Amino acid sequence: MKLHFVFYIIILSVLNVTCKTPMPELSSEAKLSKNKSISIRWTTTDPILAKVFPEVFPVPPAILIDDQVNVADLTTVPLPPPDPNQLPKIPQKKPHNPNELPRWDRGFELTNIDNLTLVIRNESQRPFKSIGISLLALTMVYYGTMETEAELVWTSGETNLYRISFLSTYETIWAPMPFYIGTGSSVIAPMLNSNRYPSNLQKYCVQEKPTELRESLEQTHSENCKEYELFLRRLFLQNYDVIHLQLTEWEKRNQDWFQP
């Protein structure tokens, strides 16, 4: 029995680096605007968010708020569920001259995005879905997935709270395996990977440092931060158009503060 358990762990370790959902590429617009940036003054308490956000979107570096500064923890602020009727509609893209950058990249200045925070709303490994797919493959396929719903929340002024909702991301991992081993691995994987939920990675990378016992049983602080960074990058790339559109609307809404 112990040998079988060790075998499962070895197989899952190998799968962590194979057969994963590929990381999305930067959009052509993001590539074009690599050398241009919106001069947004934005702040955050999350050092990983401060690193990844400017790498995906054409914004300057964040102003990182020190831990000793008294700021609200936006992950604990109760917010009603987002209204599906307010789901942003992504306009159909029109081909543009590669030498002409879109309006969003003309260098406007916005100075009222404070304490930008990623709030994770829902997350699931969909165990029944994974087991079902494995059974459909006659128990010869291991299948795992991680689906997450999140929001970007920030303050503007002392009391106003704003958010970009309807951000979702997914990652799948699969591999052919012998009879029954595929389904068996699909059953125990969610239990072994419970420490890899994005909220857990965020907590033990940004909000608090894991104890030595937790690091020995799960993974180290640096490993949590590495996986959290990959999660953020995937989330931003898979939702690039939604975030782009919402920031453009924010820019239009606050056009009195624009400085050409």
Secondary structure as GFF3:
##gff-version 3
##sequence-region A 1 260
A	DSSP	alpha_helix	2	15	.	.	.	ID=ss1
A	DSSP	alpha_helix	28	32	.	.	.	ID=ss2
A	DSSP	three_ten_helix	33	35	.	.	.	ID=ss3
A	DSSP	beta_strand	39	44	.	.	.	ID=ss4
A	DSSP	alpha_helix	47	56	.	.	.	ID=ss5
A	DSSP	beta_strand	63	64	.	.	.	ID=ss6
A	DSSP	three_ten_helix	74	76	.	.	.	ID=ss7
A	DSSP	three_ten_helix	84	86	.	.	.	ID=ss8
A	DSSP	three_ten_helix	103	105	.	.	.	ID=ss9
A	DSSP	beta_strand	109	124	.	.	.	ID=ss10
A	DSSP	alpha_helix	127	136	.	.	.	ID=ss11
A	DSSP	beta_strand	141	156	.	.	.	ID=ss12
A	DSSP	beta_strand	160	176	.	.	.	ID=ss13
A	DSSP	alpha_helix	181	192	.	.	.	ID=ss14
A	DSSP	three_ten_helix	194	196	.	.	.	ID=ss15
A	DSSP	alpha_helix	198	202	.	.	.	ID=ss16
A	DSSP	pi_helix	203	207	.	.	.	ID=ss17
A	DSSP	alpha_helix	212	217	.	.	.	ID=ss18
A	DSSP	alpha_helix	221	238	.	.	.	ID=ss19
A	DSSP	alpha_helix	240	253	.	.	.	ID=ss20
A	DSSP	three_ten_helix	255	257	.	.	.	ID=ss21
###
